[in-house]
Amino acid sequence: MNNDCLYCNKNQTQKDLMIEICDLKVSTVFLFREQTYHGRCIVAYKDHATELYELEGEALLAYMEDVNKVAKVMKELFNPVKVNYGAYSDKLPHLHFHLIPKYPDGPDFGGTFTMNPQKVYLSDEEYKEMVISIKSKLK
Ligand SMILES: [Zn+2]
């Protein structure tokens, strides 16, 4: 637990950026509000780890299984050609992966995704539908 961390605090800044979908084995899944990459999610580790190498054995395996599970659900629901995985956290050191569905005719295909393009936002109803469909596949 780190008091300055939005993933630990679940503060308003976090709520402005993402919507909580559900907990998995060792992580929490969020829908990223900015939806330039249709279906984009975040998988955040349950504890305040900074680096992937801080996890070992069962914890590491469980986290990678959670990430994998979300990627599979993305494929099933949104049918991207590729899922990109981003774990940067330079300024927000709480272990989390951005899962970015990429589409051949979509933005940045063949390149690196933009962290927050601030272009595509959905209606509350559309977010709700996505959260429900993702959640139902993850359970
Ligand atoms: Zn944290």
Residues whose N, C-alpha, C, O or C-beta is under 5 A from the ligand:
A	BS01	ZN	N2 C5 Y7 C8 H48 H94
